[in-house]
């Protein structure tokens, strides 16, 4: 038997289609139902479905009136406020192509993105770093657009470009992953395959508005089915989340494993009578953390595996909890294989996790990088770069990366990107980076470097902060006489963690 799991075709996306129209379709029948509650320390701000749709379509009108046209790329440099999802959906409603980016990116990093993608405009919160652009819409202008008359939804081919998100590739260069409007239609596979989501749910996502995990799982998916999204206000302490879950009667909770880890530091049992279960993604969930959450909350925790190129596609879910070390099963409608040498490997043997090119959630490709897109394909299969093994029951166990990509705090970071930035420092001769486990389930990025002189570490940290987003910056620096290399003289990154003394 070969490692191939085929659920059969998923229902095709209807045409003509618009992603934002689909997300907000429930607004016409339940305009007064809360779509979003922003949970503050004392008071909450509530957006009904009617108010949300009006603000989204008003923003679409404002962007078109400003001279933008369908197909234009918009770089998003917005903070952790409700304006982020409103502007994102408003752009898509009008046929524009938003490109959300991490607010932690530096001016140096955004300059490279602007030069590469040549966006028609930038949507910017002045508090968020960004290189200059001739056409910039600041936060106050975006807020004013929300009260304009509604734009018509730009309906068209579901295969056309809707948005792009950034990921770091093994080459070290951040790449923009282009997705079609149909990508949101494919997310229905997660409703039962991961979430157990219903229209009556109140889903609290612990992430910020401007994180793509929050945007999909925390906002658009609940809205698509008519459920209510709950988002903690900026500045909320993670230790306050159990109280918010109880007070606001959350039925589902979604967060990265690192958030669960921080919450569980209190070692208290949580009284959460309305919570059915938790959801997690972003990094591999450890058995220790999984069991600790179950003991503290009395609820199950369901994990999902995915990536920027296809969101999540393997998961456990209510009624089908993962066993042992497995991630779960491919969701209904998926065709997933474990490939070796371009073909499905025998069942039970290791290979690369791959997604069939017919998957409706798979990216269109990397913007301005057709060679990179082709390099990820093997015949009809897209290679994830992660190793796994498929079991007889269809469950897939994760065995790690087939490259040196780092995962710290739920973010995948290319060591080459960090090394390239640090190697520009005049005192550094050679540098190598790796994720190091400093305590159980906790990893940090460490930079190992050689230099003919003693390097001032605070100076090196300041240099890194000027060129790298916060989540990419090393948390520790180790100076060595020389770095480990193989017989061919190349850096052995996998030998680096053992050189960290803590």
C-alpha positions in Angstrom: 0.0 0.0 0.0 1.2 3.5 -0.9 1.2 6.6 1.3 -1.7 8.3 -0.6 -4.8 9.7 1.1 -7.6 10.8 -1.3 -10.9 12.0 0.1 -12.3 12.7 -3.4 -13.0 16.0 -5.0 -14.3 19.0 -2.9 -17.3 20.9 -4.1 -16.2 23.4 -6.8 -16.1 27.1 -6.0 -19.1 28.9 -7.6 -18.5 31.5 -10.3 -18.6 34.5 -10.5 -17.1 34.8 -7.0 -15.6 37.3 -4.6 -13.8 36.3 -1.4 -15.2 39.2 0.7 -18.7 38.7 -0.6 -18.5 35.1 0.6 -17.1 36.0 4.0 -19.9 38.6 4.7 -22.8 36.8 3.0 -24.5 36.1 6.4 -24.8 39.9 7.1 -28.0 40.2 5.0 -29.9 37.7 7.1 -28.5 38.7 10.6 -27.4 42.3 10.4 -27.8 42.8 14.1 -25.9 39.7 15.3 -22.5 40.4 16.8 -19.8 39.5 14.3 -16.9 40.8 16.3 -16.3 41.6 19.9 -13.0 43.3 20.8 -12.5 42.4 24.5 -11.1 45.2 26.6 -10.1 45.2 30.2 -13.4 46.8 31.3 -15.6 47.4 28.2 -15.9 45.5 24.9 -16.5 47.0 21.5 -19.1 45.2 19.4 -19.4 45.2 15.6 -22.6 43.7 14.2 -22.6 41.9 10.9 -24.4 44.8 9.4 -21.9 47.4 10.7 -19.0 45.2 9.6 -20.2 44.8 6.0 -21.0 48.5 5.7 -17.4 49.4 6.9 -15.8 46.9 4.6 -17.7 48.0 1.5 -17.3 51.7 2.4 -13.6 51.1 2.5 -13.8 49.5 -0.9 -15.5 52.6 -2.2 -12.9 54.9 -0.7 -10.0 53.0 -2.3 -11.6 53.1 -5.7 -12.4 56.8 -5.4 -8.8 57.4 -4.6 -7.9 56.1 -8.1 -7.0 52.5 -7.4 -8.3 49.9 -9.8 -9.1 46.1 -9.6 -5.9 44.1 -9.7 -3.7 46.7 -8.0 -1.5 45.5 -5.2 -1.8 47.1 -1.8 0.9 46.6 0.8 -0.7 46.6 4.3 1.4 48.1 7.1 -1.4 48.3 9.8 -1.3 47.6 13.5 -3.3 45.4 15.9 -6.7 47.2 15.3 -10.0 46.4 13.7 -9.0 48.6 10.7 -6.7 45.7 9.6 -9.4 43.1 8.7 -11.8 45.9 7.5 -9.2 47.3 5.1 -8.2 43.8 4.0 -11.7 42.7 3.1 -12.6 46.2 1.7 -9.7 45.9 -0.8 -10.8 42.4 -1.9 -14.4 43.5 -2.1 -13.4 46.1 -4.6 -11.2 43.7 -6.6 -7.9 45.0 -5.2 -5.1 42.7 -3.9 -4.1 43.3 -0.3 -0.7 42.0 0.9 -0.7 41.9 4.8 2.7 42.0 6.4 4.0 41.6 9.9 4.1 44.9 11.8 7.4 43.8 13.2 9.1 44.3 9.9 11.7 47.1 9.8 11.8 50.0 7.3 14.8 48.2 5.8 12.8 45.1 5.1 9.7 46.9 3.8 11.9 48.9 1.3 13.0 45.6 -0.3 9.3 44.4 -0.5 8.2 47.7 -2.1 11.1 47.5 -4.6 10.2 43.9 -5.5 6.4 44.1 -5.7 5.9 47.7 -6.8 2.5 48.0 -5.0 0.1 50.7 -6.2 -0.3 52.0 -2.7 0.5 51.4 1.0 -2.1 51.2 3.8 -0.3 52.4 6.8 -0.6 53.0 10.5 2.0 55.8 11.2 3.1 53.8 14.3 4.2 50.9 12.1 7.6 51.1 10.4 7.5 51.4 6.6 9.7 52.7 3.8 8.4 55.7 1.9 5.8 55.2 -0.9 4.3 57.9 -3.2 0.7 56.7 -2.5 0.1 56.0 1.2 -3.3 55.9 2.9 -2.9 56.5 6.6 -5.1 55.1 9.4 -7.3 58.2 9.7 -8.1 58.2 5.9 -9.0 54.5 6.1 -11.3 55.1 9.1 -13.1 57.9 7.2 -13.7 55.6 4.3 -15.8 53.2 6.4 -18.8 55.5 6.3 -18.9 55.9 2.5 -21.6 54.3 0.4 -21.0 50.6 -0.2 -19.0 49.5 -3.2 -20.3 46.7 -5.4 -18.6 43.4 -4.9 -16.1 42.8 -7.7 -17.3 39.4 -8.9 -15.3 37.3 -11.3 -13.3 34.2 -11.9 -12.6 32.4 -8.6 -9.1 31.6 -10.0 -8.0 35.2 -10.1 -5.5 36.7 -7.6 -7.2 37.8 -4.4 -4.4 38.4 -1.9 -0.9 37.5 -1.0 0.9 36.6 2.2 4.6 36.5 3.0 6.6 33.5 4.0 10.4 32.9 4.3 11.8 30.3 1.9 14.9 28.2 2.2 16.7 30.7 0.0 16.4 33.2 2.8 14.4 35.7 0.8 10.8 36.4 1.9 8.4 35.4 -0.9 4.9 36.7 -1.5 2.5 33.7 -1.8 -0.4 34.6 -4.2 -3.8 33.1 -3.4 -7.0 33.0 -5.5 -10.4 34.0 -4.4 -11.3 30.3 -4.2 -8.9 29.9 -1.2 -11.6 31.0 1.2 -14.1 28.5 -0.3 -11.6 25.7 0.4 -11.4 26.7 4.1 -14.8 25.1 4.6 -12.9 21.8 4.8 -11.6 23.0 8.2 -15.1 23.6 9.7 -15.6 19.9 10.5 -12.1 18.7 9.8 -10.5 20.8 12.5 -12.7 23.3 14.2 -16.1 21.7 14.8 -17.4 25.1 14.0 -21.1 26.0 14.0 -23.1 29.3 13.5 -23.8 29.5 17.2 -20.1 29.5 18.3 -18.2 32.2 19.9 -14.6 31.7 18.9 -11.9 33.6 20.8 -8.5 33.8 19.0 -5.6 34.9 21.1 -3.7 36.5 18.2 -3.5 40.1 17.0 -5.7 41.3 14.2 -2.7 41.7 11.9 -1.6 38.0 12.1 -2.7 35.8 9.2 -3.6 33.0 11.6 -6.0 35.3 13.4 -7.3 36.7 10.1 -8.3 33.2 8.8 -9.2 31.1 11.8 -10.1 33.9 14.2 -12.2 36.2 11.9 -13.0 35.1 8.4 -14.0 31.5 9.1 -16.4 32.4 11.9 -17.9 35.2 9.8 -18.3 32.9 6.8 -20.5 30.5 8.8 -22.3 33.3 10.8 -20.5 32.8 14.1 -19.1 35.5 16.4 -15.4 36.3 16.6 -13.8 37.4 19.9 -10.5 39.2 19.9 -8.6 40.4 23.0 -7.8 44.2 22.8 -4.2 45.2 22.3 -2.3 45.1 25.5 -4.2 42.1 27.0 -2.0 39.9 29.1 -1.9 36.3 28.2 -2.6 35.4 31.8 -6.0 37.2 31.5 -7.2 34.9 28.7 -8.8 32.2 30.9 -10.8 35.0 32.6 -11.9 36.4 29.2 -12.8 32.9 27.9 -15.1 32.5 30.9 -16.6 36.0 31.1 -17.4 36.2 27.4 -18.6 32.6 27.2 -16.2 31.5 24.4 -17.1 28.1 23.1 -13.9 27.7 21.0 -10.4 29.0 21.7 -7.6 29.2 19.1 -4.0 30.1 19.8 -0.4 29.1 18.9 1.2 26.5 21.2 3.3 29.2 22.8 0.2 31.0 24.0 -1.1 27.8 25.7 2.4 27.4 27.2 2.3 30.8 28.8 -1.3 30.4 30.1 -0.4 27.1 31.7 2.4 28.7 33.7 -0.1 29.6 36.4 -0.6 25.8 37.0 -4.2 26.5 38.0 -7.2 24.6 36.8 -9.5 26.8 34.7 -13.3 26.8 35.1 -14.5 27.2 31.6 -18.1 25.9 31.4 -18.8 27.1 27.9 -15.6 26.0 26.2 -15.9 22.9 24.1 -12.3 22.6 23.1 -9.1 24.4 22.0 -7.5 24.7 18.6 -3.8 25.2 17.9 -1.4 25.6 14.9 1.8 27.3 14.1 4.3 24.8 15.5 4.2 21.2 16.5 2.2 20.6 19.7 4.1 18.6 22.2 2.6 15.7 24.1 3.5 17.4 27.4 1.7 20.7 26.5 -1.3 18.8 25.1 -1.8 16.8 28.3 -1.2 19.9 30.5 -4.0 21.8 28.8 -6.4 18.8 29.1 -5.7 18.6 32.8 -6.1 22.4 33.4 -9.2 23.0 31.2 -11.0 19.7 31.1 -11.2 20.1 27.4 -9.5 18.6 24.4 -7.0 20.4 22.2 -7.0 19.8 18.4 -4.0 20.5 16.3 -3.7 21.4 12.7 -0.8 21.4 10.3 -0.5 23.8 7.4 1.6 26.5 5.7 1.2 29.9 4.0 0.9 28.1 0.6 -2.2 26.1 1.6 -3.3 27.1 5.1 -4.1 24.0 7.2 -4.9 20.7 5.5 -4.1 18.0 8.1 -5.7 18.1 11.5 -7.4 16.3 14.4 -10.9 17.3 15.2 -13.9 16.4 17.4 -14.8 12.8 16.9 -11.3 12.1 15.4 -8.6 13.0 17.9 -5.1 12.3 16.8 -3.4 9.2 18.3 0.1 9.2 19.6 2.5 11.4 17.7 0.3 12.0 14.7 -1.0 15.4 13.5 -4.3 13.9 12.5 -5.8 13.1 9.1 -6.0 15.0 5.8 -9.3 17.0 5.9 -12.2 15.9 3.7 -11.7 17.0 0.1 -7.9 16.8 0.4 -5.5 14.6 -1.6 -2.3 14.2 0.4 0.7 11.9 -0.2 4.1 11.1 1.4 6.5 11.4 -1.5 9.9 9.8 -2.0 11.7 10.4 -5.3 8.6 12.1 -6.7 6.2 9.2 -6.1 4.1 8.0 -3.1 6.3 6.1 -0.6 5.2 2.7 0.8 2.8 3.1 3.7 4.6 3.5 7.0 7.8 4.9 5.5 9.2 8.4 5.7 9.0 10.9 2.9 8.0 14.5 2.1 4.4 15.6 2.9 2.9 16.7 -0.4 -0.3 18.3 -1.6 -1.9 17.5 -5.0 -2.0 20.5 -7.4 -5.8 20.2 -7.6 -6.3 21.2 -4.0 -8.6 24.3 -4.1 -6.7 25.9 -1.2 -3.3 25.7 -2.8 -1.6 28.9 -3.8 -1.5 30.2 -7.4 2.3 30.7 -7.0 5.0 33.0 -5.6 4.6 36.6 -7.0 7.4 37.5 -9.4 9.1 34.2 -8.7 7.9 31.5 -11.2 11.2 29.6 -10.8 10.6 29.3 -7.1 7.0 28.1 -7.7 8.2 25.4 -10.1 11.0 24.3 -7.7 8.3 23.2 -5.2 6.5 20.9 -7.7 7.2 17.3 -8.4 4.9 16.4 -11.3 1.3 16.9 -9.9 2.5 17.4 -6.3 3.4 20.5 -4.3 6.2 19.7 -1.8 5.8 21.2 1.6 9.4 20.7 2.7 8.3 18.8 5.8 9.0 15.1 6.5 6.2 12.8 7.6 5.0 9.2 7.6 1.4 8.0 6.8 -0.1 5.2 8.9 -2.6 2.6 7.8 -5.5 4.6 9.3 -4.6 7.7 7.2 -3.0 9.6 10.1 0.2 11.5 9.4 3.1 11.9 11.9 5.3 14.9 11.5 9.1 14.1 11.4 10.5 17.6 11.0 11.9 19.8 8.2 14.0 18.5 5.3 15.9 21.7 5.5 17.2 24.0 8.3 14.1 26.2 8.7 13.8 27.5 12.3 10.6 27.7 14.3 10.6 29.9 17.3 7.4 31.3 18.9 5.2 29.9 16.1 7.0 31.7 13.3 9.0 29.9 10.6 12.2 31.7 10.0 14.9 31.0 7.4 18.4 30.8 8.9 19.8 32.1 5.6 17.8 35.3 5.9 19.1 36.0 9.5 22.6 35.0 8.5 22.6 37.3 5.5 21.5 40.2 7.6 24.1 39.6 10.3 27.0 38.9 7.8 26.8 42.6 6.8 28.2 43.5 10.2 31.9 44.5 9.5 33.3 42.5 12.5 31.7 39.1 11.6 33.7 36.6 9.5 31.2 33.8 9.5 27.7 33.3 11.0 25.3 30.4 11.4 21.9 30.4 13.0 19.7 27.6 14.6 16.7 27.2 16.8 17.8 25.9 20.3 15.6 24.4 22.9 16.3 26.3 26.1 13.7 24.5 28.2 11.0 22.0 27.5 9.0 23.1 24.4 10.7 26.5 24.3 13.0 27.4 21.4 14.9 30.5 20.7 17.0 31.6 17.7 20.7 31.7 18.4 23.4 33.2 16.2 26.8 31.5 16.3 29.6 33.6 14.7 33.3 33.9 14.4 35.3 37.1 14.3 39.0 38.1 14.6 38.1 40.4 17.4 35.9 40.4 20.5 32.5 41.7 19.4 30.2 43.8 21.6 27.0 41.8 21.8 24.7 44.7 22.6 26.0 46.4 19.4 25.3 43.2 17.5 21.8 43.1 18.9 21.2 46.7 17.8 22.5 45.9 14.3 20.1 42.9 14.1 17.1 45.0 15.3 17.7 47.5 12.5 17.6 44.9 9.8 15.3 42.1 11.0 11.7 41.9 12.4 11.6 41.1 16.1 10.5 37.5 15.6 13.6 36.9 13.3 16.1 38.4 15.7 18.4 36.1 17.6 17.8 36.0 21.3 21.4 34.9 22.0 24.8 35.3 20.3 27.7 32.9 20.7 31.2 33.8 19.5 33.3 30.8 18.4 36.8 30.5 17.0 35.3 28.7 14.0 31.9 27.2 13.0 31.4 23.5 12.3 31.6 22.5 8.6 31.3 19.3 6.6 33.9 17.7 4.3 32.9 20.1 1.5 33.5 23.1 3.8 29.8 24.0 4.1 28.3 25.1 7.4 26.7 22.3 9.4 23.8 24.1 11.0 22.5 21.0 12.7 25.7 20.8 14.7 25.2 24.3 16.1 22.6 23.7 18.9 25.0 21.5 20.8 27.5 24.4 21.0 25.0 26.5 23.0 25.8 26.5 26.7 22.8 28.5 27.9 
